[in-house]
């Protein structure tokens, strides 16, 4: 009996290789596949569930009455965005292979292509980070890396389980830096820098290289403002508008800019571009305000006026939501669907009478969303 006839075996083999070959998806994923289990199957591109980030509250000093606060979490939608597929035409030679040969020639290459697509897609969600550390000397010395870690700490990342993913350019920069690659500065973890895919641990973070890290260049705006809390209902925790005054003409805000506010630890992200900020009184935000905003505090753009290339990010495995709900098995062809740890793949064999060709298809559904962008700090290299 040849490998071609063992659809269930092929599916199990494919899923194992998929889990092993994912990088960004494995590290960044808070598994939300279970949220799509309201019905057995039938999911497709466009299927959506609501997800909520952790709410943020204000601690008050009690005097005579309590201040009742609502559950002010950020609601986001996680949608199944893609159906990725690899279909291979099967010749008589491939159909006669034993399982080991079939795995090497067909299953593994097909699954690696799917994993690359998944990592590329999930990686784009990193760009939704609320945190940003950018530098003209990004990771060229230990002092700059320490500042990046400080910025990530302000994003309230977990002290354990924190990691840093870098693209190939920043990886090469790190591996060429003595403060990063020398044993005496890294401890025992330094021994593994050159013989494992993982780049080791430094400054309380595990480092990983990812060829599929998203390419993004962002031109930052250059506006400055002051917060305006003269109305008691403005700039409260949970608001999605930042009320400001003292705007300046001929300045701009770009969608995706991060706003630093004096006296506030974490930046806020701008949702809508403002070409000229003259007379601007409010700024639409991507996510709600989560800290107390002081009145008349200076508001500036992180990396004001600069253009930075995204080269990495510091975050943890509760930062990005990923879902791979199961596809339905084909009803009229040999087909098998297998899932594990939130990942799923379907294998289907087919014969097209019009072309007289047999094919094997491996496909999967995937959706991803920045689960809590406050937990992600993007690393930008200023141009």
Number of C-alpha atoms within 10 A of each C-alpha: 9 12 18 18 13 14 19 17 15 23 22 20 17 25 22 16 18 23 18 11 19 19 21 24 24 17 19 24 22 21 20 22 19 11 15 20 12 7 8 11 13 11 18 19 13 12 14 16 13 10 18 14 17 14 13 18 16 12 7 8 9 8 6 6 7 9 11 6 10 10 11 18 17 20 16 16 14 24 20 23 17 18 14 16 19 16 16 15 13 17 11 8 7 16 14 15 16 13 18 10 13 18 18 11 13 18 24 19 15 22 25 17 15 22 22 19 18 25 22 20 22 27 24 17 19 26 24 21 26 26 29 29 24 24 19 14 13 22 22 18 15 16 12 17 18 14 16 22 20 12 24 26 21 16 23 14 21 14 10 10 14 19 21 24 28 24 19 16 12 20 20 12 14 20 15 13 14 15 18 25 21 15 15 12 13 18 11 12 15 19 16 15 20 12 10 10 12 15 25 21 20 21 12 13 19 18 21 21 21 20 16 20 24 21 14 13 15 16 20 21 26 20 23 21 22 20 23 21 19 11 8 8 8 17 26 20 17 20 17 21 20 21 21 24 18 17 17 16 13 11 16 19 26 20 18 22 27 27 27 22 22 18 13 16 15 24 26 28 28 24 19 15 16 18 13 15 22 16 12 16 17 17 19 19 21 19 22 22 23 24 18 15 20 17 15 17 18 17 19 20 25 21 23 17 15 18 17 20 18 25 23 27 25 30 31 22 19 22 25 28 23 27 25 25 28 25 23 15 17 15 7 9 11 16 21 22 22 20 17 11 9 17 22 25 27 27 27 22 21 18 14 9 8 6 7 7 12 16 14 20 16 24 19 22 23 24 24 27 27 29 29 22 25 26 25 30 29 28 29 24 21 18 12
